[in-house]
Amino acid sequence: MKHIHFVAIGGAGINPLAKFARLAGFRISGSDLRSNEYIEKLQEEGVAIHITSALSGLKNELANDIDWVVYSSAVSLNEENKEFFEFLDQNNIKHSKRDMFLDFIIKENKQKLIAIAGTHGKTTTTTMVAWLMKNLNLKANYILPAEVEFGDSVNFDKDNEYLIYEADEFDKNFLSFNPYITLISGISWDHQEIYPTVEEYNNAFIEFLNNSNNAYMFERDAEYLNHKADNIVVLSSESEHLNKLTLKGKYNREDAFLAAIAVSQEFNVKIDQCIKILNEFKGLHRRMEEITSNLYTDYAHTPEKIKAAINVAKEMVEESKQRLVVVYEPLTNRRQTYIKHKYTDVFMGVDQLYWIPSYLARENPLDKILTPKELIEYMENKNIATPLEISELREIIDMHLQNGDFILCMSGGGANSLDEWLRENY
C-alpha cells in the first residue's frame, strides 16, 4: 500500500482528496500550518497530521517511507516553500500537485471522469451532478469541495465506473485530465496571475474541452470562447425545461439545467425525472448557508458570483418582504485591480452594503492596496455603500438582525476571513 503525504491537508482542495485517497486504499499522512475541524476529524480516525510547516511536516513523517507528496497550488506558488521543494528533489521523493495524483487514481481504477469546470458555478454544479446521480442510483464516486447534507463530501467504491470532480482551472490544474464527460458552468477571465491575458485563459478552457470526450456548455460560453467542436453540446438559456426548475436563483436554475441535460443524455434518463430530483436539491456549505436566522454566508468573490448570490437573496426577500443587507469582503487585492471596473452594477437591488477590506493572499507586493472607499467609487449606486472595518461589524449586524433584515455576507477567504469570523461570532 502506497503512503501519500498531503501538504495543506486542511484545505478545501486537498482535504477531500486525502479522504478519497484513504478510501481508495492508500495510507495517508499530512501537515498544515494550523488545525481545523477537518484535520481534527482525520486525527480522530488515526491519521498522522503535523501542525507545522511543509518542510517540518515532511521531515517528521519521512521515516514512514513516503511514496508520494501531494500539495496544492497555493503551496507550490509560495516562494517561502523553496527549501521544501529543494529537499524533495535532493531526496528523490516523488511529488506533484493534487490533480496529477488524482489522475493517477483515475487511471489505476479505470474510472471515467465527469469533470465540472468554469469560473463560476462549478462547485454548485458538481454537487448537483453528485446529488442527481445518487438519487438515480447511477453509482459514481465523487470528491466534493464543500460539505453537503446528503452524505460525506467524498464517496469511493472500486466497482463504481464514474468519478465526479470539480476540475479547477487555477494554475492550469484541470489540464491534467482527459474527462469522459465535461460540464462548463460559466466562463469569465480570472486568475490573472496565472493567465495574464483573456486569450490565455480562454485557450486553457479550449484545450480542456479538446481533451474531453463529450462536453456540455451554454451558448453564451461557447460564444465567449469562440469555439465549436463536434464533441460539444451547446445549451440554450431559453429552454422550456428551465421553467420547470423551482430552485431559488436564476443561476442555480441554470446550473441545475446543465446537470440535468448532461445526465439525461449521457445515461438515457428522462429530463423531467432529472428536473424533479434537482428541485429537491438542498444546497451546500458556504452557498447561501444560514449561519443563524436571517444571517447567511456565501463564497461569492467575482462579479458573476456576487450577482448570482444577490439574485438568490432577492428572490428570498421578495417572498419575505425584508430589506436586503450585504456585507462584502473581496478576495485578494490582486483580483481587485482587474475587476474593479466591473462593480458598476453588481450590487443593484441591495438596500444597504457594508464593504470591508480585502482578504489578502498571494499578493503582488508591487500592487497598491485598494481600500473599500476606493472600490466603492466604481459603483453606480455608491450611495448604498459604507466602508467598514471587520471590528465594527458585530454592532452593525446585531442592529440589522434586531430590525428583522436579511443579511448576506460574501467572502472567498478561509482562515481569518469574514466567513470564519461569522462562524465564531454567530
Number of C-alpha atoms within 10 A of each C-alpha: 7 12 18 23 27 28 29 27 31 24 19 16 21 22 23 24 25 28 20 21 20 17 15 15 13 15 17 22 26 30 27 20 14 14 16 12 9 15 24 14 11 20 14 9 9 11 16 18 25 23 17 17 17 22 18 14 23 23 13 15 17 13 8 10 12 18 15 17 22 24 24 21 16 14 18 16 12 10 10 9 14 13 12 19 16 12 14 15 12 8 9 9 16 13 19 15 21 21 24 17 19 19 17 13 15 17 11 9 16 14 20 19 25 28 24 28 27 21 20 24 22 23 23 24 26 29 28 25 26 26 23 24 21 14 13 15 9 15 18 22 26 27 24 24 24 19 17 17 12 13 9 13 20 23 21 20 15 14 12 17 16 23 22 25 26 24 26 19 19 17 17 17 16 22 19 18 19 19 28 17 23 28 30 26 26 21 22 16 17 20 16 16 14 13 18 12 13 13 11 14 22 19 14 16 21 18 12 22 26 16 17 21 15 20 25 22 22 21 14 15 18 21 11 12 18 10 14 13 13 8 15 21 17 18 17 13 15 8 11 9 15 18 10 14 21 16 18 15 17 17 22 22 22 22 25 30 26 26 29 27 21 25 21 17 11 10 12 9 15 13 16 15 13 23 24 15 18 23 15 13 17 12 19 20 16 20 17 21 16 15 15 12 11 14 21 22 26 23 22 27 22 24 19 19 19 20 18 20 25 25 20 17 23 21 14 16 14 11 8 11 12 17 19 21 22 25 24 25 25 23 23 21 21 23 19 20 15 13 14 17 13 14 21 16 15 19 22 16 15 19 15 18 23 22 23 23 22 24 18 15 12 13 13 12 8 7 10 10 18 16 16 21 16 11 20 22 16 15 19 14 17 19 12 16 21 15 18 19 11 16 8 10 17 13 9 11 18 11 12 17 15 8 11 13 20 22 24 23 23 28 25 20 21 15 12 9 17 26 22 14 15 17 11 8 8 10
